[in-house]
Amino acid sequence: MILRDRIAVVTGAGSGIGRAGAMIMGREGAVVVIADRDKSAGEATACAVRAAGGRAEAVATDVDDDKAVEQLINGTLDRHGRIDILHNHAGIQVGGMLTEVGTDGMDASWRINVRAQFLAARTVMPSMIAQGGGVILNTASNSGVFYDRKMIAYATSKHAVVAMTRQMSLDYARHNVRVNALCPGWVDTPFNEPFIAQMGGREAIERYVRTKIPMGRWASAEEIAEAILFLVSDRSSFMTGQALVVDGGESIG
């Protein structure tokens, strides 16, 4: 088990990629703190980790609430004494062009996709420095390294995550805190429902996937979890400040 006894916090772990990442960390020996605004979904993920032989606990957390984010980090430190891995995964998808997105949509994208990650990392960093190191993984998107049509709020926020990740990595590498960004492409999870609706339904998105992604298919959440495991484990021990794109070739196709 390559994460034996490490303490990992994963936000947005109630479903999709977050859930799959939490599951694989639990499988590899980490104690996983499952954070999700949907209490029942978080509990379900924690139960699934335990049923598979791992250790997990759920903490209902809305990352749009500063106090909740701080309580998640500080509460975990109080209970476990350390945090070795922070995976900032919770996010939202707001579709539309400049003239279609209201300031509320842009503000929400910033608060959830960028500011919450900043706050969680800021809160955990002193403890990681004190313990001699740690890993922060920020979920961005392949929309953080190239551009999607009609996705100004989402693409802007995800580019900001990549920039923030790189800046953090430079500032804290000397403390043995590694900071990287995960940039998935199309993954078959409920997170894509707003964009699927924008594109005209499931049939339209399936056609897009077949024709626009060089590998001709979606990823599964479990495939992305393998990349998560690489980034949060010692398998990537000399890697920091990178945006790992896992998108079937879409961003270069």
C-alpha positions in Angstrom: 0.0 0.0 0.0 1.7 3.1 -1.2 -0.3 5.6 1.0 -0.3 3.5 4.2 -1.4 5.6 7.2 -1.4 8.9 5.3 -4.1 11.4 6.1 -5.9 12.6 3.0 -8.7 15.2 2.6 -10.7 15.1 -0.6 -13.4 17.8 -1.3 -16.2 17.0 -3.7 -15.8 13.3 -2.9 -19.4 12.3 -2.9 -19.5 11.4 -6.6 -17.6 11.1 -9.8 -13.9 11.7 -9.9 -13.7 12.8 -6.3 -15.3 9.6 -5.2 -13.1 7.5 -7.4 -10.0 9.3 -6.1 -11.1 8.8 -2.5 -11.7 5.1 -3.2 -8.3 4.5 -4.6 -6.6 6.4 -1.8 -8.4 4.2 0.7 -7.4 1.1 -1.2 -3.8 2.2 -0.9 -3.9 2.6 2.8 -4.7 6.3 3.4 -7.2 7.5 6.0 -9.6 9.4 3.8 -11.6 12.4 5.0 -14.5 12.7 2.6 -15.8 16.2 2.2 -19.0 17.0 0.2 -21.8 19.4 0.5 -24.3 16.5 0.1 -24.0 14.8 3.5 -25.6 11.5 2.3 -23.3 11.3 -0.8 -20.3 11.8 1.4 -21.4 9.2 3.9 -22.0 6.8 1.0 -18.5 7.3 -0.3 -17.0 6.8 3.2 -19.1 3.6 3.6 -17.8 2.3 0.3 -14.2 2.9 1.3 -14.7 1.1 4.5 -16.6 -1.8 2.8 -13.5 -2.2 0.6 -11.3 -2.5 3.6 -10.1 1.1 3.9 -10.6 3.8 6.5 -12.7 6.8 5.9 -14.9 9.4 7.6 -17.3 11.9 6.1 -17.5 15.6 6.9 -20.4 17.6 5.3 -18.7 20.6 3.8 -19.9 23.3 1.4 -16.7 24.9 0.0 -18.6 28.0 -0.8 -18.5 28.7 3.0 -15.1 29.9 4.3 -15.8 28.8 7.8 -16.8 25.3 6.6 -13.5 25.0 4.7 -11.4 26.1 7.6 -13.3 23.8 10.0 -12.7 20.9 7.6 -9.0 21.4 7.6 -8.6 22.4 11.3 -11.0 19.6 12.4 -9.0 17.0 10.5 -5.8 18.3 12.1 -7.3 18.2 15.5 -8.5 14.6 15.1 -5.5 13.1 13.2 -2.6 15.5 14.0 -1.6 15.9 10.4 -2.7 16.2 6.8 -0.5 14.5 4.2 -2.7 15.0 1.2 -5.2 17.7 0.3 -7.1 17.1 -2.9 -9.1 20.2 -3.8 -11.6 18.6 -6.2 -15.0 20.3 -5.5 -16.1 22.5 -8.4 -18.9 23.8 -10.6 -19.5 24.2 -14.3 -21.1 27.4 -15.6 -21.7 27.4 -19.3 -22.2 30.2 -21.7 -20.4 33.0 -23.7 -19.5 36.4 -22.4 -23.0 37.9 -23.1 -24.8 34.8 -21.7 -23.0 34.5 -18.3 -24.1 36.8 -15.6 -21.8 38.3 -13.0 -23.3 35.8 -10.5 -22.1 32.9 -12.7 -18.6 34.3 -13.0 -18.5 35.0 -9.3 -19.7 31.5 -8.4 -17.1 30.0 -10.7 -14.4 32.0 -9.0 -15.5 31.2 -5.4 -16.0 27.5 -5.9 -13.3 26.6 -8.5 -10.5 29.0 -7.3 -11.1 30.7 -4.0 -12.1 27.6 -2.1 -9.0 25.8 -3.3 -6.8 28.8 -2.3 -8.4 28.9 1.2 -8.0 25.2 1.9 -4.4 25.2 0.7 -3.7 28.4 2.8 -5.2 26.8 5.9 -3.3 23.5 5.6 0.1 24.9 4.5 1.5 25.8 7.9 0.9 22.2 9.2 2.5 20.7 6.1 5.6 22.9 6.5 5.8 22.0 10.2 5.6 18.3 9.5 8.2 18.4 6.8 6.1 18.2 3.7 2.9 17.2 2.0 1.0 17.1 -1.2 -1.7 19.4 -2.6 -3.6 18.4 -5.7 -5.8 21.0 -7.3 -8.4 19.8 -9.8 -8.4 22.1 -12.8 -9.5 20.7 -16.3 -8.1 20.4 -19.8 -10.1 23.7 -20.1 -7.3 25.1 -17.9 -4.7 24.5 -20.7 -6.8 25.2 -23.8 -10.1 26.8 -24.5 -13.7 25.6 -24.8 -16.3 27.4 -26.9 -19.0 29.1 -24.9 -17.4 28.3 -21.5 -15.9 31.7 -20.4 -16.6 31.3 -16.7 -15.4 27.7 -16.5 -12.3 28.1 -18.7 -11.3 31.3 -16.9 -11.5 29.7 -13.5 -9.7 26.6 -14.5 -6.8 28.6 -16.1 -6.6 30.4 -12.8 -6.3 27.1 -10.9 -3.3 26.1 -13.1 -1.7 29.5 -12.5 -2.3 29.3 -8.8 -1.0 25.8 -8.6 2.3 26.8 -10.3 2.7 29.8 -8.0 2.1 27.7 -4.9 4.6 25.1 -6.1 7.4 27.7 -6.5 6.8 29.2 -3.2 6.7 26.0 -1.1 8.9 23.5 -2.9 11.7 24.3 -0.5 9.5 23.0 2.3 8.9 19.7 0.5 5.3 20.6 -0.2 4.4 19.5 -3.7 1.6 21.1 -5.6 0.2 19.9 -8.9 -2.9 20.3 -10.9 -5.1 17.5 -12.4 -6.6 18.4 -15.8 -9.1 15.8 -16.9 -11.1 16.0 -20.1 -14.4 14.3 -20.8 -15.2 11.9 -18.0 -18.6 10.2 -17.9 -19.9 11.6 -14.6 -22.9 13.7 -13.5 -20.7 16.8 -13.4 -21.1 17.1 -17.2 -24.9 17.4 -17.1 -24.9 21.2 -17.6 -22.6 21.0 -20.6 -24.5 18.1 -22.0 -27.7 20.1 -21.8 -26.0 23.1 -23.5 -24.8 20.8 -26.3 -28.3 19.4 -27.0 -28.5 16.2 -25.0 -26.7 12.9 -24.5 -26.8 11.9 -28.1 -25.1 15.1 -29.1 -22.3 14.7 -26.5 -21.8 11.1 -27.5 -21.3 12.3 -31.1 -18.9 14.9 -29.9 -16.9 12.4 -28.0 -16.6 10.0 -30.9 -15.6 12.7 -33.4 -13.6 15.3 -31.4 -11.6 13.2 -29.0 -8.7 11.3 -30.7 -9.3 8.2 -28.6 -12.9 8.3 -29.5 -14.4 7.8 -26.1 -15.0 9.2 -22.6 -12.7 8.4 -19.7 -14.1 6.6 -16.7 -13.7 8.1 -13.2 -11.6 5.1 -12.3 -9.1 5.9 -15.0 -8.7 9.5 -13.7 -8.3 8.0 -10.2 -5.1 6.3 -11.4 -3.7 9.7 -12.3 -4.8 11.0 -8.9 -2.9 8.2 -7.2 0.2 9.0 -9.1 0.1 12.7 -8.2 -0.6 12.3 -4.5 1.9 9.4 -3.9 5.7 9.1 -3.9 5.5 7.9 -7.5 5.5 11.6 -8.4 8.0 12.6 -5.8 10.1 14.9 -8.0 7.1 16.5 -9.7 5.7 19.8 -8.7 4.0 22.8 -10.4 2.7 20.6 -13.3 -0.7 20.4 -14.9 -1.3 16.8 -15.8 -3.7 16.5 -18.7 -5.7 13.3 -19.0 -8.1 13.8 -21.9 -7.7 11.2 -24.6 -5.8 13.7 -26.7 -8.6 16.3 -27.0 -6.4 19.3 -26.1 -3.9 18.5 -28.9 -6.2 16.9 -31.4 
